[in-house]
Amino acid sequence: MTDLKYISTRAAKDSAAASALGFEDVLLAGLARDGGLYVPETWPQFSADDIRAMQGLDYPALALRVMTPFVGSAIPADDLKGLIDAAYASFDAPDVLPLKKLNDGEYLLELFHGPTLAFKDVAMQILGRLFDYVLSKRGERVTIVGATSGDTGSAAIEACRDKDAIDIFMLHPVGRVSPVQEAQMTTVMADNVHNLAIEGTFDDCQDRVKDLFNDQAFRDKFHMSAVNSINWARVMAQIVYYFWAAVKLGAPDNKVAFSVPTGNFGNVFAGYAAMQMGLPVDKLIVGSNSNDILARFFASGSMEMTEVVPTVSPSMDIQISSNFERLLFDLLGRDGAACAEVLTGFRKSGKFAVTEAQLAQARKVFAGARFDDAETKAIIKTVLAETGELIDPHTAVGVGAARACKSETTAPCVILATAHPAKFPDAVEDASGQRPALPARMADLLDRPKRCQTLANNLEQLKKYIETTLG
Ligand SMILES: *Cc1c(COP(=O)(O)O)cnc(C)c1O
């Protein structure tokens, strides 16, 4: 079997194949040189029999099956198995990702039992190990630079801490991450971990990171790489749990729907990828908070940027959904030149629209709904009263979206529970009257010493800081 290749969402059709890369290069590069995101040249296929054969596998074994065609010969099977087993041994639940019945036709898939209590650990715990493995093999080092609205950063730091071949610089918007998220990032005292609080929004942080990556000389000098949600390997790791939940609910013989609280479109794009690979998914429901650019897109076909507003679900306080580019690429017939043109225009004007036909194509798969803070809190309260389950505000947006989109699907709906309620205790208490406690293993988190540097929203200052730190 020849290895799967990856192409950039911005490579012109006639040159895409020539510039295609293998798994290791895509893993280490993050963003493509032309500013695009990597996607598989073709989707690996799982037949109904392949999916049936997944029934009864534990999570690491299922992950090995789903990831193997993406990784190909880059990592021998035994080594990949070792990395996956170690990654999911860091989870504090016997099932790794427990699937719980919430109500008739409604399930919660708990993605938050990893080291930082949010779903990003599912991908990051394997990503850190993949990086370390490949870099050690090559005798190389990298500098990971990322932007976070909270959860990505802590998950990335946990994944990279104390790894010999990695330095990590993580930018977060000052004052816009929860105290628990902030503590999870800044209390890690490993020498290779550098926290930067930027005076700006999450989008500012993300833009500065993109600027750094677009500075070819700087990027090469420090062997820069990304682990934020554009890294293909993160999408790959997230595809696994769509198979996991669907198989538990009777795939390939029964269809399921998923409701996904999303900001960057990374999590829900993994569901789309699972569908392209043969998983029978009836609908992907996109839940937005007041930063509802995605919900508006699926309603109108028009992507229009507005100001970011802070909400009780801060990990979705985003107006530019980076991973949407991967879907756009498909909607545009995998024409990278067209994709680049649309996105360059979007950067300039803050909007773009797809055609009626493209919107119809997107709506066959996706539906969207949005919930403001008052609605989100009401959902937390209702779910607690109905089921006894205390959910976090991101998960609440997922529950709300599942319920709002009942007319879109008759299939059972799996809601992705993306954070532990104790990660957002103020909002949860405000909504429900109950203050969720941190798990015992991190009960003293907020009292641990912190380390963090505050910087202006300024590219030159940022570059200088990195240069000085790495000496
Ligand atoms: C990051 C995050 C999301 C959004 O994930 P995307 O990859 O941006 O779609 C939702 N909930 C929580 C708790 C998160 O940390």
The ligand as a Gaussian input file, in Angstrom:
#p B3LYP/6-31G(d) Opt

LIG

0 1
 C      -11.662000      24.436000      21.793000
 C      -12.950000      24.149000      22.428000
 C      -14.130000      24.132000      21.683000
 C      -14.150000      24.455000      20.207000
 O      -13.386000      23.559000      19.455000
 P      -13.029000      23.893000      17.942000
 O      -11.928000      22.972000      17.577000
 O      -12.661000      25.317000      17.930000
 O      -14.230000      23.603000      17.172000
 C      -15.286000      23.806000      22.333000
 N      -15.312000      23.551000      23.662000
 C      -14.204000      23.574000      24.409000
 C      -14.298000      23.301000      25.861000
 C      -12.984000      23.852000      23.816000
 O      -11.875000      23.864000      24.559000

